Amino acid sequence: MNEQPSNQPEPRGWYSRGYLPHFDGGEIAQFITYRLADSLPKSVLDTWREELTREAPPNADMVLRRRIEQYLDQGYGNCALKDERLATMVQSALLHYDNQRYKLAAWVVMPNHVHILLTTQPGHTLSDVLHTLKSYTAHEANRLRGVKGRFWQVESFDRFIRDHKHFTTVVAYIENNPVKAKLCDRPEDWPYSSAHFRS
């Protein structure tokens, strides 16, 4: 029987910190999106949720995710991550614990949100990884801008990867996001992404 050492945290499985369910399955690749606090007004999200109450649950979740992605790609909010100091800092924070706390397969830092594809390493939970990333980058972003207040939205979206095809589809989605949002012509042109690092 293959047991985890007692000093390693157990994966949490399904859990919720508010509106959204999350899945912490241990060493399973996960696609995560987190966004700036002002990127999507709560009133818009509440309206969409109300409209989608008539949809079947799996379909409603998919429709909501698509609406949010389309909304974010239009560049609402102050888009603080347009500031190259902040975008560089967020990207550096993602890379800092790569191959230590998680394996980072793909990422992109957009003007008002971040997409990452990662697999947590033994001894590290997804919730702890995200808390560390968001807490550190929020503090640094506020310090660099000389402001106080919430930087990231509390909730994030996460989705575990089902198979190799899903994995490659998600990598392509993440790396093509700046092209889809009309920020550049080719994925490798966006400096805050895994596509750029591989070029």
C-alpha angles and dihedrals in degrees: 000000000000108000128178116244111262093244092061119089116244116240107260097221113203116359140150134220095185130312100001132062116229132197123214104183100163115237097016122120111251133194109218132186123187127173144198116275094246098041097096123023115231089231091061092048092048091050091051092048090051092049091049096052087094092058125088108262099251092045092045091054092050093047091048092051091050092049091050093048092049091047093049092049089059088067103241121173126033091307092217090179089071083080103094091214090060096041091049091048092050091048091048090051090053091051095044096078097030109134090011108065096004143358110247111211100172140352144170130190108210126187093266106012145028131225121198135174112202146149117218118234122234111286095028128093126208091239092054092046092051093044091053094046095046096041095050096043093046091053093046094045092052091046092050092049095041093235139115131220142070114330103176129041107251095233126063133189118241132178126180118231115248103196146335094285091052089048094054091044091054093048089053091046093051096046094044094050095096090050092048089049089051094242094126141358100241131028092239090057092069106090096205099062146082089245090062092049092053095048 
